[in-house]
Structures are given as C-alpha cells and as structure tokens.
C-alpha cells in the first residue's frame, strides 16, 4: 500500500493514501496531546476541547450546521481523546471527500469555543462521567491505570473529574490550545478514492497558515514497582470485573511484535489459551481477553474478565497459571503460526476500509519512529520465533511486575495481593 507524506513549512504533516478498490474516503486529523499532558487542575480539558470542536465555527455557527452538513452526505464522523493523542475524523462516499475535508479542517482550525456552549456542555460531560461510573466493565480499566500509573497523569481518566470539568472557563481552553494545538504536532491523514494531487493541494491550503509551537514535555513513568499490587473498588454489581496484568514495553520497543503475538496466544481470540481455560473449560466468564497498552515511555499487557463474585479467586489463579506456563514453556510452532496468521488476517480485513487505513498511517506517524507498510510489519511478525516468545514472556511475567484491579462487592485488596504469585 503506497502513501505520500508531505511536510508543510510550519511542520504540519499530511499523509495521503489513494485507494483504488474502494468507494469511500476518510479524513483524520490528530494532534499529539491527550490527558497525560494535563496538570491536575486541567484534568479532562483535552476531552472537553474535543467536545467543543463540534459546537460551531464562524462558517458553521452551531452544532446543527455541522451535523446537518455531514448527515446530508451520509457521513460517519466523530472524535476521540486518548492519554497521548486526540483525533477528529469523517468518512464519506468518495465523491464527498472535499466536503469532509473542509468540515473537519474547519472545526479543527476555527472552532469558536463559545463560553455559553462551554457551560451547557459541562452537564453533558458530567453525565458521560456518570455513565462510565455505572459501567464497571469499562471503569475497571481506570482502576487498573490508577494502580499501575499511580501519581502520574497516565493514571487519571482521560475524561477528567467532575470538579475540574465544572471549573473550566473559556480562557483555559484557549491557553491549552495555544500550547498544544500547534502545526508541528498535527498530522492530517486522508485515505480512499480521490485525486492525490488535488486533495493534497486543498489540505495544504487549509493548514499552511496554522501556527507552529513548542510542545511541552510530559511527566514520564518511573518504573519502580518491587512487589505485586492490587486495588479494589467496592461496588454492588451483578458481576465482578477484573484486570490482571504486568508491566511491559514502550510503543517502539524492539520486542513489541513478539509481545503482540503473546497477547494473541494468551487471550486474543476464541481459540486462545485463556478463552479456552477460563470460559470453555470452566465456564467462569462470558468474556475474557488479553491486550496491550503502550505509550512513549511505558506499556503493559493485561487480561480482563467479568465473573461471578464467588469465582474471582479461581479466575485469578487460572490466569496466573497461564502466565506462568507461557513464561516457562515454549509454545508450539503451529500455535505461533496461528497467531501470526490471525494478526495478518485481521489486519488485511481491517485495511479494506478507508478510515482504518487513514488511522493506520496517522497513528504510526505520531507514535512510531518511522511509518512501516503492512508488508514491512508482516515481515517483522514472521521473524518472531518460539525462542523470542519465551524470552519476552520470561522478561515480562514476574511477580514484582504484576498488578490486579477489581470492581465488585469486595473490600480486602491485601487478600488479593497474596494471590499474585507465579
């Protein structure tokens, strides 16, 4: 898959990926700032800004003007805030790509950030916070992050806190955007069926006047954990939700491909070890999955499940047994090959969609040292051996790196810490 990267004089990067075998096109604009860049008083500001960008520009004065124009062409559009990036996107029929680019660039560059709209949106975001609080399957991830990244902005919820959200004024938004929403930390990715030269010129016209700036540093993670740790959030729930995992690698680590394969073998699909052991053999959970979170300076691998309250201890023991097994015994070659084929197959299917292609390239541009093509990534995956997996598993799965987060009607976190043994 061929792409073109263009860097404007102000440092803004534009990636274009023409696709012949599609009838759609997508625009993604991403800035390299998220909740980990916020001070305690700014907690939730990145996410709040994301909301405000859809509230109106000079050209499109209200939310309804923006929504109606995108809805009238059948567009899919939204935004997201993560710990380290914030993104805005639209996907349309390819013939409407210029409209999509015009709208997404307009909200990114020209949002009014109206004081009255800020006050109204506070209520919406507080209800969003309440929604996540009432969804333990989602909230357990926040408990886990607050444990493993305690004392660092990475440990806070990206959505923020009710107290800080309620305190924001317009000047907070403007100051934050002036610091972080700068040309040299912004990437525009356009993928789909379009004329590459024409769409690049339009993007250049929109973004060439954007100001560049100096991006402040974030507070890095100091990996000082010396013993297993657990955190329990007491809540009367129908299920106990848990995440158990270990500290792992940063997003550019040389062994990230081996780590990805380990996560698939452990709990990445319905034939994975933990799906079979936890769900199929024992009926302990409806869902059980293993995944990876990685950032510039740190990362972790973890397994999440929802179980009956009485089965929590047994589930923890089963997961830890599989962690120990994979770090002490070589996987079979055919099991490793299945994991490789799974990743490649899912990637190929996902990259049939223009929005996934745009995200694939923009994510790498902001987070990786270089953009790799799908073929280059597959080559790296194919080079991983069973010896690599064992070496990485031995490095990752140590008791002093283990962490457990629980939401449910439980109170004794020390009791669960004692179970964290390999």
N, C-alpha and C positions, 0 to 999 in steps of 0.2 A: 504494500500500500504506500503510494508516494504522497509526500506532503511538501509544502513550501513554508519556510519560516522567514518572515520579513521583520526587521528591526527598524523602527522609526527613529528619527533623530532624538526624540525625547526618551528613548529607551523602551517604549511600548512594543511588545512583540505580537505579531499577527501570524497565526498558523492557518493555512488553507489546505484542505484535503478534498480535492474533487473526487466524486464517486459516480461512476457511470451506471452501475447496476442498482439504482435506487430512484425513487420519485420524490424524495424528501430532502430537506436541508435543515441544518441546525446551526444556531449561533450560541456560543457560550463565552461569557466574559467572566474572568476570575481574577481576584486580587489576592495577593499572598498575605492576608491578615485574617485572623479569627480570634476566638475568645482567649487564647493564650497570650495575646498581646495586650490584653486589658489590665488595668490596675484594679484593685478591689472595688474602688468607687465606680469603675466603668463596667463592672461585670454585666454582661448582656447587651452592651452597646453595639457590638458587631452585628448581632442578630436583629436588634431593633432597627439599625440602619437598613438592613435587608428588607424589612417590612416597609420602611418609609419610601424606599425607591419605587414602590408601586402606587404611591399616593398622589402623584401628579407632577408634571413638568410645565414649563411655560407653553410648550407646543401642545401638550395633552394635559389640561389643567387638573383633572380629577382621576381617581382610580377608575371610574366608569369609562372615561375616554380611552384609557389604556386597555382595559379589559374588553371593551366592545370591539376595538380595532383588531385585537388578536383573535377574539372569538369569531369575528366575521370572516376570518380566513381559515377557521378550523385549527388554529394553532394550539400547541401544547406549550405552556410556559410556567415558570416558577423560579424559585431561588433557594439557596441553602447556605447555612452557616456551619462551618466545622471549627475545630480547635485551631486550625492553621490556615484556612482559606475561606473565602466567601465567593459564591458563584451565582450568576444570573443567566438564564437561558430561555430560548424559544426554538421550537421545532415546527416546521410548516411543510405544506406542499412546496416543492422546489420552486414553483413559479412565483411564490410569495417571499422568497428569501430576502429580497431587498427591503420589503416591509418589515420583516422580522429584525433585520439588522438595524434599520432605522429606529425601531421602537426600543430594542434592548440597549442600543448605544445612547438613546435619549434619556432613558431612566437612569443609566449609569453616570452620565455626564451632567445632566441638567435637572435632577430632582429638586423640587422646591424645599423640601424638609419644612413644611408648614407647622408653625407652633401649635395651632389648633388641632391639626391632624395628629401631632405627637401625643397630645393629651387624650384624644379618643383612642389611639392605638395602644396606650398603656393598658386599658381594660382588656383588649384582645390578647395581648401577650401574657397578662396575668392569668387569663383563662387557659392559655396554652400551657403555662407552667402547671396549673391545676390539673390539666388533662394528663400530663406526663406523671405527675404525682399519683394519679389514680390508675396508672398503667405500670404495675410493678415489673412486667416483662421488659419494659423499656427503662424504667427507673433504676433497675439493678445495675445497669451499665454505669450510671452516675455514681452509685455507691462504690463500685469497683474502681472507677477512676479516682474518686476521692481518697481511696485507700492506697492505691499504688503510686499516685502522684500527690500525696499529701503535702500541703504547704506550697504548692506550685499552681499557677493558673490552669495548667492542664488538668488539675483535679477538680475544677469547677464545671458546672453545667454550662454548655455554650449558650443556652437560652437566658442565663442570668438569674438574678434573685428578685423577688417581689420588691424588696426595699430599694434596690438600686434602680430597677426599671421604673418605679414610681417617682424617682428623684430626678430623672433626666430632663434637661432643658435643651432648647434648640442650639445653644452655644456649645453644648457638649458634643452634639452631632457634628457641627461644622468643624470644631477643633480636631476631632478624631479623624474625620475625612481628610482634612488638610494634611495631617501627619501620615496617614496610611494609604489613602486612595490616590496614589501617585502613578504616573505613566510607567516608570521603570520597574514597578512591581505589579503591573497589569498585563494580562495576556488575553487576547481575543482568538478564539478558535472557531473556524467555520468549516463545516463538513457537509457534503451532499452533492447534489446535481446542480452545478452552476458554472458560469464562465469565470475561471480563476482570475484572469486579469481584471475583469470588470468589478468583481466583488472585492478584490484587494484594493482597488482604487477608491471605492466607496468607503471601505473601512479606514483607509489612510486619511481620507477627507474628514471623517468624523473624529478621529483620535489624534491627529497630528498637533492639535492645539492644546492637548492636555499637559498640565504641568508635571515636571519630574520633581523628585524629592529624595530625601534620605530616610530610609526605613530604620526605625529604632530596633535594637536587639530585644529578644525575648529572654525570659528567665529560663536558663537551661536546667534540665533534670540532673540532679546529683544522685547517682545510683549507690545508696548506702545501706540497702536492706541487708541485714545479717541473720534474720530468722523468719520463719513463716509467720504470716499475719492474717487476721480475719476481721471483718467488720459486718455487724448485723444491724439492719434497720427494722425495728419492730413494727409490724403492720398486720392487722387482722385481714388475711387474704384467704382465698379458697385454695391457692397453691403456694408453695414456697418456690421462689425463683433464686437461682444461684449462678454465680460465675466463679470459676476456679481457673487460675492460670499462673503463668510465670513470666518474669521479665525476659525480654528477648532482644531483637536487633533494631537499629535505626533504619530508616527507609532506603538508604543507599548502601547498606551493608553487603559485602560480597556473598554472604550466605543466605540472602533473602529468598532466593529461588528454592533452595533446599528447605527453608523454613515453611514456605508456601506449600510445598509438597507434603511436609509433615502434617500441616493443618488439615489437608485433604484426607490423608490416610487416617488421621485420628477422628475427625468429625466433620468432613466437608461435604458428604453426600450420604445417600441411603444405604450404600454398601460399606461405609466407613466403620472402623472398629468400634467407636463409641455409640454410633447409631445401633449397631447390632447388639452390643453388650448391654447398653442402658435401656433401649426401647424394645428391640425384638426378643431378646432372650429373657429379660427380667420384667418388662412392662412397667418400668419405673417412671417413664416420661413420655409425653406425646412429642415434644420437640427436644432435640439435643444437637448442638452444633459447635464446631470449633472454628475460630477465626483469628485473624491477626490485625492489630492496630500498630501502625508505625508512624513515627514523626522524624523530624530532622535530627534529633539527638537521642531518641529512645524508642522503645517498642515493647510489645508483649504479645503472647499467644495465650488464648483462653478458651474455655469451654463453658457454654451456657445451657441451662436446662430448667424446666419447670416440673416440680414433683409434688407428691403428697407430703404433707408435713412430716409424717412418721418415717418417710423414706429418704429424708435428707442425708443422714449419715451414711446409709448404704450407697447412695448415689455418689457421694464424695469419694468413698473408698473405691468404687468401681472406676471412676475417672482417674484417680491417682494410680491405680493398678495398671491402667493402660499407659499412663505417662511413664511409669517405671519400666514397663515392658519395652516400649519403643526406644528407651534410652539405654537399654541393656542387651537387646537382641536385634540383630539385623532383620530388616523387613525382607520379604521375598522379592525377587526380581519382578515377578509378574504383578505383585501388589504395587510396586513403584511404577511400573509401566502403566497400570490402570490409572494411577493418579496423574501421571504426565498426560495421558490421553484425555482424561477428564478436563484438566485445565485448558488444554489446547482446544478441545471441542467446545467448551463453554465460551472461550474467547472468540472463536470463529463465528459462532452463532450470534454472540453479542455485537460483534463488529459489523454485522449486516445493517445495523441501524445507524443513521447519520448522527444522532445525538450521542450514542455510545462512542462513535469514532471521534467526535469532537472532544468528548471528555477524556478519552484515552490519550490524546496528544496534549491537551492542556494540562492535565494532571502531571504528566511527565515533565513538561516544560517548567512548571513551578516547583516540582519536588525532586526531580532527579538531576543528576549531573549532566546527563545528555538524554535526548529523545532516542529511544530504541524502537525499531519497527517490530511488528508482530513476529516476523521471521527471526529477527535477532533475539527476541525474548524466548521464542521456542527453542532456539539453538542453545541458549543458556539452560533452559529447563532440561533439555535432552542430555546435557553434560553431567547432570547430577547423578551420582552413584549411590548404591546402598551404603557404602562406606561414608559418604558425605552425610547421609541422613543420620547414621549412628553417631558420627562425630558431633553434629549440630545438636541432636537430641541430648547427648551427654552434657553438652555445654549449657543447654537451656534448662533442663529439668533437674534442678537442685532444690532441696528443701528450703534453703535460705533465700530462694527466689520466688517461692510460692505465695499466692495471695487468694483469699476467698471472700466474696461478697455475698450476702444473703438478705433477701427481703421476705418476711413472713412473721408468724407469731412465735418468734424465738428471741431470747434475750441474752444468752450466755455466749458471747463471742470467744471467750477463752476456751470454752469447751470444744469449739470447732477448730481452734488453732492446734489443739492437741492431735487432731486427725490428720493434719497436714504433714504426713511422713511418706517418704518414698523408699 
